[in-house]
Amino acid sequence: HVPRPELSARALEVLNLIVQGLSNNPIASALNIAEYTVKNPVKSILGKLGVEDRTQATTAAIQRGIVHLVQ
């Protein structure tokens, strides 16, 4: 069992949008921030989850119960 990392509120918002399949530009639009501002939370998310890319982050977040898929 892998522990859940402590993610900021902004990182959780970004992670939820990553799980929905959004790239940086649509994430920035959804959060009303600049695209380059999205890069720091993404980098933090990858590091805290111990993964290398968005696909792995999505899988890890779902498996660890950090985010839930809405159908």
MOPAC internal coordinates of N, CA, C and O (Angstrom, degrees):
PM7 1SCF
backbone

  N    0.0000 0     0.00 0     0.00 0    0    0    0
  C    1.4488 1     0.00 0     0.00 0    1    0    0
  C    1.5293 1   108.80 1     0.00 0    2    1    0
  O    1.2310 1   120.68 1   -56.51 1    3    2    1
  N    1.3303 1   116.31 1   123.49 1    3    2    1
  C    1.4530 1   121.55 1  -178.93 1    5    3    2
  C    1.5243 1   108.24 1   -95.48 1    6    5    3
  O    1.2310 1   120.01 1   -48.13 1    7    6    5
  N    1.3350 1   117.59 1   131.87 1    7    6    5
  C    1.4642 1   119.15 1  -179.14 1    9    7    6
  C    1.5268 1   112.08 1   -67.72 1   10    9    7
  O    1.2310 1   121.47 1   -25.93 1   11   10    9
  N    1.3208 1   114.78 1   154.07 1   11   10    9
  C    1.4616 1   120.34 1   176.83 1   13   11   10
  C    1.5206 1   108.57 1   -79.30 1   14   13   11
  O    1.2310 1   120.33 1   -50.24 1   15   14   13
  N    1.3378 1   116.98 1   129.76 1   15   14   13
  C    1.4657 1   119.21 1   178.49 1   17   15   14
  C    1.5214 1   110.90 1   -74.83 1   18   17   15
  O    1.2310 1   121.04 1   -24.18 1   19   18   17
  N    1.3151 1   115.61 1   155.82 1   19   18   17
  C    1.4602 1   120.92 1   175.27 1   21   19   18
  C    1.5281 1   108.17 1   -82.28 1   22   21   19
  O    1.2310 1   120.67 1   -66.79 1   23   22   21
  N    1.3130 1   116.32 1   113.21 1   23   22   21
  C    1.4552 1   121.73 1   178.69 1   25   23   22
  C    1.5205 1   109.18 1  -113.85 1   26   25   23
  O    1.2310 1   121.04 1   -38.59 1   27   26   25
  N    1.3314 1   115.63 1   141.41 1   27   26   25
  C    1.4643 1   120.05 1   177.24 1   29   27   26
  C    1.5272 1   109.54 1   -66.78 1   30   29   27
  O    1.2310 1   121.24 1   -14.15 1   31   30   29
  N    1.3094 1   115.24 1   165.85 1   31   30   29
  C    1.4678 1   120.22 1   178.09 1   33   31   30
  C    1.5284 1   110.11 1   -59.18 1   34   33   31
  O    1.2310 1   120.09 1   137.94 1   35   34   33
  N    1.3234 1   117.42 1   -42.06 1   35   34   33
  C    1.4660 1   121.25 1   179.66 1   37   35   34
  C    1.5263 1   110.29 1   -64.46 1   38   37   35
  O    1.2310 1   120.31 1   136.91 1   39   38   37
  N    1.3357 1   117.00 1   -43.09 1   39   38   37
  C    1.4634 1   120.42 1   179.24 1   41   39   38
  C    1.5248 1   110.56 1   -61.89 1   42   41   39
  O    1.2310 1   120.07 1   141.09 1   43   42   41
  N    1.3275 1   117.48 1   -38.91 1   43   42   41
  C    1.4599 1   120.52 1   177.73 1   45   43   42
  C    1.5250 1   111.31 1   -65.65 1   46   45   43
  O    1.2310 1   120.36 1   141.48 1   47   46   45
  N    1.3325 1   116.92 1   -38.52 1   47   46   45
  C    1.4645 1   120.16 1   176.33 1   49   47   46
  C    1.5285 1   109.86 1   -61.51 1   50   49   47
  O    1.2310 1   121.01 1   132.84 1   51   50   49
  N    1.3287 1   115.68 1   -47.16 1   51   50   49
  C    1.4632 1   120.93 1  -179.50 1   53   51   50
  C    1.5256 1   109.90 1   -63.23 1   54   53   51
  O    1.2310 1   120.09 1   135.73 1   55   54   53
  N    1.3327 1   117.44 1   -44.27 1   55   54   53
  C    1.4588 1   121.22 1  -179.56 1   57   55   54
  C    1.5256 1   111.32 1   -60.76 1   58   57   55
  O    1.2310 1   120.23 1   137.37 1   59   58   57
  N    1.3058 1   117.17 1   -42.63 1   59   58   57
  C    1.4629 1   119.87 1   177.86 1   61   59   58
  C    1.5239 1   111.27 1   -60.44 1   62   61   59
  O    1.2310 1   120.26 1   141.57 1   63   62   61
  N    1.3165 1   117.10 1   -38.43 1   63   62   61
  C    1.4632 1   120.58 1   178.88 1   65   63   62
  C    1.5214 1   111.64 1   -72.69 1   66   65   63
  O    1.2310 1   120.21 1   145.95 1   67   66   65
  N    1.3299 1   117.20 1   -34.05 1   67   66   65
  C    1.4687 1   120.92 1   174.41 1   69   67   66
  C    1.5207 1   109.36 1   -62.16 1   70   69   67
  O    1.2310 1   120.56 1   135.19 1   71   70   69
  N    1.3279 1   116.53 1   -44.81 1   71   70   69
  C    1.4619 1   121.56 1   179.73 1   73   71   70
  C    1.5320 1   110.68 1   -59.99 1   74   73   71
  O    1.2310 1   120.50 1   148.02 1   75   74   73
  N    1.3331 1   116.65 1   -31.98 1   75   74   73
  C    1.4575 1   121.10 1   177.20 1   77   75   74
  C    1.5241 1   112.34 1   -76.67 1   78   77   75
  O    1.2310 1   120.23 1   176.08 1   79   78   77
  N    1.3408 1   117.16 1    -3.92 1   79   78   77
  C    1.4595 1   121.05 1   175.85 1   81   79   78
  C    1.5124 1   115.03 1    94.15 1   82   81   79
  O    1.2310 1   119.99 1  -169.17 1   83   82   81
  N    1.3299 1   117.62 1    10.83 1   83   82   81
  C    1.4559 1   119.97 1  -178.07 1   85   83   82
  C    1.5246 1   111.56 1   -81.53 1   86   85   83
  O    1.2310 1   120.92 1   -34.59 1   87   86   85
  N    1.3316 1   115.84 1   145.41 1   87   86   85
  C    1.4560 1   121.93 1   173.47 1   89   87   86
  C    1.5270 1   108.43 1   -92.65 1   90   89   87
  O    1.2310 1   120.39 1     1.20 1   91   90   89
  N    1.3339 1   116.86 1  -178.80 1   91   90   89
  C    1.4617 1   120.82 1  -173.41 1   93   91   90
  C    1.5287 1   113.84 1   -57.89 1   94   93   91
  O    1.2310 1   119.78 1   136.13 1   95   94   93
  N    1.3245 1   118.03 1   -43.87 1   95   94   93
  C    1.4606 1   119.81 1  -176.46 1   97   95   94
  C    1.5384 1   111.83 1   -63.05 1   98   97   95
  O    1.2310 1   119.13 1   129.46 1   99   98   97
  N    1.3237 1   119.26 1   -50.54 1   99   98   97
  C    1.4665 1   118.69 1   176.64 1  101   99   98
  C    1.5377 1   113.48 1   -63.78 1  102  101   99
  O    1.2310 1   120.07 1   147.30 1  103  102  101
  N    1.3258 1   117.48 1   -32.70 1  103  102  101
  C    1.4656 1   120.61 1   176.18 1  105  103  102
  C    1.5220 1   109.15 1   -63.53 1  106  105  103
  O    1.2310 1   120.80 1   133.94 1  107  106  105
  N    1.3275 1   116.08 1   -46.06 1  107  106  105
  C    1.4614 1   120.78 1   179.11 1  109  107  106
  C    1.5232 1   110.54 1   -59.20 1  110  109  107
  O    1.2310 1   120.40 1   136.57 1  111  110  109
  N    1.3202 1   116.85 1   -43.43 1  111  110  109
  C    1.4682 1   120.70 1   179.18 1  113  111  110
  C    1.5231 1   110.95 1   -63.61 1  114  113  111
  O    1.2310 1   120.45 1   136.64 1  115  114  113
  N    1.3290 1   116.74 1   -43.36 1  115  114  113
  C    1.4616 1   120.88 1  -178.40 1  117  115  114
  C    1.5249 1   111.63 1   -64.37 1  118  117  115
  O    1.2310 1   120.46 1   146.57 1  119  118  117
  N    1.3250 1   116.72 1   -33.43 1  119  118  117
  C    1.4658 1   121.22 1  -177.66 1  121  119  118
  C    1.5245 1   112.52 1   -97.51 1  122  121  119
  O    1.2310 1   121.03 1   179.24 1  123  122  121
  N    1.3205 1   115.63 1    -0.76 1  123  122  121
  C    1.4623 1   121.75 1   179.08 1  125  123  122
  C    1.5320 1   112.18 1    59.21 1  126  125  123
  O    1.2310 1   121.35 1  -134.84 1  127  126  125
  N    1.3510 1   115.03 1    45.16 1  127  126  125
  C    1.4595 1   121.52 1   177.68 1  129  127  126
  C    1.5244 1   108.19 1  -131.83 1  130  129  127
  O    1.2310 1   120.45 1   -10.92 1  131  130  129
  N    1.3318 1   116.74 1   169.08 1  131  130  129
  C    1.4595 1   121.05 1   178.55 1  133  131  130
  C    1.5251 1   110.28 1   -72.54 1  134  133  131
  O    1.2310 1   121.12 1   -30.64 1  135  134  133
  N    1.3385 1   115.46 1   149.36 1  135  134  133
  C    1.4614 1   119.83 1  -178.23 1  137  135  134
  C    1.5252 1   111.94 1   -58.15 1  138  137  135
  O    1.2310 1   119.90 1   138.17 1  139  138  137
  N    1.3310 1   117.80 1   -41.83 1  139  138  137
  C    1.4702 1   119.45 1  -178.92 1  141  139  138
  C    1.5249 1   111.75 1   -64.72 1  142  141  139
  O    1.2310 1   120.10 1   156.48 1  143  142  141
  N    1.3264 1   117.42 1   -23.52 1  143  142  141
  C    1.4662 1   121.91 1   178.98 1  145  143  142
  C    1.5287 1   111.22 1   -70.58 1  146  145  143
  O    1.2310 1   119.91 1   159.22 1  147  146  145
  N    1.3098 1   117.78 1   -20.78 1  147  146  145
  C    1.4655 1   122.13 1   179.86 1  149  147  146
  C    1.5267 1   110.62 1   -74.19 1  150  149  147
  O    1.2310 1   120.12 1   152.96 1  151  150  149
  N    1.3150 1   117.37 1   -27.04 1  151  150  149
  C    1.4705 1   120.63 1  -172.78 1  153  151  150
  C    1.5243 1   113.43 1   -62.61 1  154  153  151
  O    1.2310 1   119.68 1   141.54 1  155  154  153
  N    1.3225 1   118.22 1   -38.46 1  155  154  153
  C    1.4725 1   119.73 1  -179.28 1  157  155  154
  C    1.5213 1   112.58 1   -64.32 1  158  157  155
  O    1.2310 1   118.99 1   131.29 1  159  158  157
  N    1.3330 1   119.54 1   -48.71 1  159  158  157
  C    1.4687 1   117.68 1   177.21 1  161  159  158
  C    1.5284 1   112.61 1   -62.22 1  162  161  159
  O    1.2310 1   120.23 1   144.20 1  163  162  161
  N    1.3346 1   117.17 1   -35.80 1  163  162  161
  C    1.4667 1   119.68 1   178.99 1  165  163  162
  C    1.5265 1   109.47 1   -62.56 1  166  165  163
  O    1.2310 1   120.44 1   133.47 1  167  166  165
  N    1.3160 1   116.77 1   -46.53 1  167  166  165
  C    1.4676 1   121.16 1   179.62 1  169  167  166
  C    1.5270 1   110.36 1   -61.25 1  170  169  167
  O    1.2310 1   120.52 1   138.07 1  171  170  169
  N    1.3370 1   116.62 1   -41.93 1  171  170  169
  C    1.4571 1   121.54 1   178.94 1  173  171  170
  C    1.5266 1   111.24 1   -63.68 1  174  173  171
  O    1.2310 1   120.53 1   136.32 1  175  174  173
  N    1.3263 1   116.59 1   -43.68 1  175  174  173
  C    1.4654 1   121.94 1   179.33 1  177  175  174
  C    1.5213 1   110.51 1   -59.65 1  178  177  175
  O    1.2310 1   120.59 1   131.49 1  179  178  177
  N    1.3220 1   116.48 1   -48.51 1  179  178  177
  C    1.4662 1   120.29 1  -179.36 1  181  179  178
  C    1.5267 1   110.69 1   -59.62 1  182  181  179
  O    1.2310 1   120.82 1   135.76 1  183  182  181
  N    1.3342 1   116.04 1   -44.24 1  183  182  181
  C    1.4629 1   119.93 1  -179.79 1  185  183  182
  C    1.5186 1   112.86 1   -64.81 1  186  185  183
  O    1.2310 1   120.53 1   134.62 1  187  186  185
  N    1.3244 1   116.58 1   -45.38 1  187  186  185
  C    1.4648 1   119.97 1  -177.33 1  189  187  186
  C    1.5214 1   112.44 1   -69.84 1  190  189  187
  O    1.2310 1   120.52 1   150.33 1  191  190  189
  N    1.3316 1   116.61 1   -29.67 1  191  190  189
  C    1.4582 1   119.67 1   177.06 1  193  191  190
  C    1.5258 1   111.77 1   -84.48 1  194  193  191
  O    1.2310 1   120.60 1   166.47 1  195  194  193
  N    1.3332 1   116.45 1   -13.53 1  195  194  193
  C    1.4601 1   120.70 1  -179.70 1  197  195  194
  C    1.5155 1   112.65 1    70.44 1  198  197  195
  O    1.2310 1   120.92 1  -142.09 1  199  198  197
  N    1.3384 1   115.85 1    37.91 1  199  198  197
  C    1.4599 1   121.01 1  -178.63 1  201  199  198
  C    1.5253 1   110.07 1  -123.94 1  202  201  199
  O    1.2310 1   120.98 1   -10.61 1  203  202  201
  N    1.3255 1   115.73 1   169.39 1  203  202  201
  C    1.4536 1   120.20 1  -174.98 1  205  203  202
  C    1.5199 1   115.17 1  -104.96 1  206  205  203
  O    1.2310 1   119.90 1   161.12 1  207  206  205
  N    1.3346 1   117.80 1   -18.88 1  207  206  205
  C    1.4636 1   118.67 1  -177.55 1  209  207  206
  C    1.5204 1   110.83 1  -151.03 1  210  209  207
  O    1.2310 1   121.40 1    -3.68 1  211  210  209
  N    1.3336 1   114.94 1   176.32 1  211  210  209
  C    1.4658 1   121.37 1  -175.78 1  213  211  210
  C    1.5242 1   112.61 1   -64.79 1  214  213  211
  O    1.2310 1   120.37 1   144.02 1  215  214  213
  N    1.3047 1   116.90 1   -35.98 1  215  214  213
  C    1.4661 1   119.94 1   179.49 1  217  215  214
  C    1.5178 1   110.19 1   -63.83 1  218  217  215
  O    1.2310 1   120.66 1   134.39 1  219  218  217
  N    1.3233 1   116.35 1   -45.61 1  219  218  217
  C    1.4598 1   120.13 1   177.49 1  221  219  218
  C    1.5251 1   110.84 1   -64.96 1  222  221  219
  O    1.2310 1   120.25 1   142.90 1  223  222  221
  N    1.3239 1   117.13 1   -37.10 1  223  222  221
  C    1.4665 1   120.78 1   178.36 1  225  223  222
  C    1.5264 1   110.43 1   -63.00 1  226  225  223
  O    1.2310 1   120.68 1   137.32 1  227  226  225
  N    1.3280 1   116.30 1   -42.68 1  227  226  225
  C    1.4605 1   121.08 1   178.93 1  229  227  226
  C    1.5220 1   110.46 1   -61.48 1  230  229  227
  O    1.2310 1   120.75 1   131.34 1  231  230  229
  N    1.3178 1   116.17 1   -48.66 1  231  230  229
  C    1.4620 1   121.19 1  -179.93 1  233  231  230
  C    1.5264 1   110.73 1   -60.39 1  234  233  231
  O    1.2310 1   120.44 1   131.67 1  235  234  233
  N    1.3297 1   116.77 1   -48.33 1  235  234  233
  C    1.4628 1   120.86 1  -178.90 1  237  235  234
  C    1.5228 1   111.33 1   -62.58 1  238  237  235
  O    1.2310 1   120.27 1   137.48 1  239  238  237
  N    1.3252 1   117.08 1   -42.52 1  239  238  237
  C    1.4673 1   120.95 1  -178.32 1  241  239  238
  C    1.5254 1   111.37 1   -63.75 1  242  241  239
  O    1.2310 1   120.37 1   140.27 1  243  242  241
  N    1.3146 1   116.89 1   -39.73 1  243  242  241
  C    1.4615 1   120.54 1   179.03 1  245  243  242
  C    1.5279 1   110.46 1   -71.22 1  246  245  243
  O    1.2310 1   120.48 1   133.77 1  247  246  245
  N    1.3247 1   116.69 1   -46.23 1  247  246  245
  C    1.4616 1   120.39 1  -178.98 1  249  247  246
  C    1.5240 1   112.36 1   -62.31 1  250  249  247
  O    1.2310 1   120.40 1   144.62 1  251  250  249
  N    1.3174 1   116.85 1   -35.38 1  251  250  249
  C    1.4684 1   120.66 1  -177.99 1  253  251  250
  C    1.5261 1   112.82 1   -87.81 1  254  253  251
  O    1.2310 1   120.64 1   178.72 1  255  254  253
  N    1.3204 1   116.39 1    -1.28 1  255  254  253
  C    1.4584 1   119.75 1   178.09 1  257  255  254
  C    1.5130 1   114.15 1    75.62 1  258  257  255
  O    1.2310 1   120.17 1  -160.36 1  259  258  257
  N    1.3308 1   117.28 1    19.64 1  259  258  257
  C    1.4614 1   120.99 1   179.48 1  261  259  258
  C    1.5280 1   109.60 1   -74.99 1  262  261  259
  O    1.2310 1   120.76 1   141.68 1  263  262  261
  N    1.3226 1   116.16 1   -38.32 1  263  262  261
  C    1.4691 1   122.14 1   175.36 1  265  263  262
  C    1.5201 1   107.88 1  -129.54 1  266  265  263
  O    1.2310 1   121.20 1   -20.70 1  267  266  265
  N    1.3041 1   115.31 1   159.30 1  267  266  265
  C    1.4503 1   121.23 1   179.29 1  269  267  266
  C    1.5125 1   108.96 1  -126.06 1  270  269  267
  O    1.2310 1   120.90 1   -40.07 1  271  270  269
  N    1.3045 1   115.88 1   139.93 1  271  270  269
  C    1.4614 1   119.99 1   177.52 1  273  271  270
  C    1.5198 1   109.31 1   -75.18 1  274  273  271
  O    1.2310 1   121.32 1   -45.31 1  275  274  273
  N    1.3053 1   115.08 1   134.69 1  275  274  273
  C    1.4670 1   120.80 1   176.76 1  277  275  274
  C    1.5080 1   107.68 1  -105.64 1  278  277  275
  O    1.2310 1   120.66 1   -54.43 1  279  278  277
  N    1.3206 1   116.35 1   125.57 1  279  278  277
  C    1.4643 1   119.22 1  -177.42 1  281  279  278
  C    1.4854 1   111.29 1  -109.72 1  282  281  279
  O    1.2310 1   120.10 1   180.00 1  283  282  281

